[in-house]
Every structure is written in C-alpha cells, then in structure tokens.
Amino acid sequence: LQLIGTGSKGTIQQLINHNHFGQKAKVYQTKKAGKDFYVLIYGSYPSKAAANAEIGRLPSSVKQLKPWAKPYSAVKASIQSSASSQSTSHKG
C-alpha cells in the first residue's frame, strides 16, 4: 500500500511513529519535478484484493490520506528511474 508521498521526510517519520507501523512500513526516495520526494509504503500483500482489505483496517487518520494498492513493480520502477536519473546527473 502506498500511504503517502511528500517532499518532507519528517512528515513520513511522524506518521510512522504516531501509528506504530514498525517493520511493515518502508520509505523510498525518488525525484518529483527535480526535487527529493519520499514515499511511504506499508506491508506486502499477495493480491490487490488483500491490499485493499488492509486499507479498511488502517487507522482513520491514515485512511484520510487515501492509501492505494501500488504494485511492487511500480515501486521498483520508480526507484530504478530515480537511481538512473541521479547517476546521470552526477556525471561530469
């Protein structure tokens, strides 16, 4: 599940701590409009239906963020895209 994407790593850390997400929460960094962008994902599910069912069990404050089932392939592609753009931007 993607819970939130934001330019503030602190916002994500507060959300993790406030909701006691622990090891089920992962953060990855990417770029959006050339700026650092952090995405909080939660859990790993065998199907989209299982992920959507988990949304119903999240705290109401998290549900207000409108989490959605994001396929792992999309997460991986986002990370790889960000990594490749960073490596080309560091070439002198």
C-alpha positions as CSV (number, residue, x, y, z in Angstrom):
1,L,0.0,0.0,0.0
2,Q,1.2,3.5,-0.7
3,L,0.2,5.6,2.2
4,I,1.6,9.0,1.3
5,G,4.2,10.7,-0.9
6,T,5.7,14.0,0.2
7,G,8.7,16.2,-0.1
8,S,9.1,16.0,3.7
9,K,10.9,13.1,5.2
10,G,10.0,14.4,8.6
11,T,6.3,14.1,7.8
12,I,6.7,10.5,6.9
13,Q,8.7,9.7,10.1
14,Q,6.0,11.4,12.2
15,L,3.3,9.2,10.5
16,I,5.3,6.0,11.1
17,N,5.9,6.9,14.8
18,H,2.4,8.1,15.5
19,N,0.8,4.9,14.1
20,H,3.4,2.5,15.3
21,F,3.9,1.0,11.9
22,G,7.2,-0.6,12.8
23,Q,8.8,-3.0,10.3
24,K,5.8,-3.1,7.9
25,A,6.5,0.5,6.9
26,K,9.2,1.2,4.3
27,V,10.2,4.6,2.8
28,Y,11.8,5.1,-0.5
29,Q,13.2,8.2,-2.1
30,T,12.6,9.3,-5.6
31,K,12.5,12.6,-7.5
32,K,9.5,14.6,-8.5
33,A,9.9,17.8,-10.5
34,G,13.6,17.5,-9.8
35,K,13.2,17.5,-6.0
36,D,13.5,14.8,-3.4
37,F,10.2,13.0,-2.9
38,Y,9.6,10.4,-0.2
39,V,7.0,7.6,-0.4
40,L,5.7,5.6,2.5
41,I,4.6,2.1,1.6
42,Y,3.1,-0.3,4.1
43,G,3.0,-4.1,4.0
44,S,3.3,-6.7,1.3
45,Y,0.2,-8.4,0.1
46,P,-0.4,-11.5,-2.1
47,S,-3.1,-9.7,-4.2
48,K,-4.6,-6.3,-4.9
49,A,-7.8,-7.5,-3.1
50,A,-5.8,-8.4,0.1
51,A,-4.1,-5.0,0.0
52,N,-7.4,-3.2,-0.4
53,A,-8.8,-5.2,2.5
54,E,-5.9,-3.9,4.7
55,I,-6.9,-0.3,3.9
56,G,-10.1,-1.0,5.9
57,R,-8.1,-2.0,8.9
58,L,-5.9,1.2,8.9
59,P,-6.5,3.9,11.5
60,S,-9.0,6.5,10.3
61,S,-6.3,9.2,10.2
62,V,-4.3,7.1,7.7
63,K,-7.4,6.3,5.7
64,Q,-7.9,10.1,5.2
65,L,-4.6,10.1,3.2
66,K,-6.4,7.9,0.6
67,P,-3.9,5.0,0.6
68,W,-3.9,2.8,-2.5
69,A,-2.7,-0.6,-3.6
70,K,0.5,0.1,-5.6
71,P,2.1,-2.9,-7.3
72,Y,5.6,-3.8,-6.3
73,S,6.6,-3.5,-10.0
74,A,5.6,0.2,-9.9
75,V,7.6,0.8,-6.7
76,K,10.7,-0.9,-8.2
77,A,10.3,1.1,-11.5
78,S,10.1,4.4,-9.5
79,I,13.2,3.6,-7.5
80,Q,15.2,2.5,-10.6
81,S,14.1,5.6,-12.5
82,S,15.2,7.8,-9.7
83,A,18.6,5.9,-9.4
84,S,19.3,6.2,-13.1
85,S,18.5,9.9,-13.2
86,Q,20.7,10.5,-10.2
87,S,23.6,8.6,-11.7
88,T,23.4,10.6,-14.9
89,S,23.2,13.9,-13.1
90,H,26.4,13.1,-11.2
91,K,28.4,12.5,-14.4
92,G,30.8,15.4,-15.1
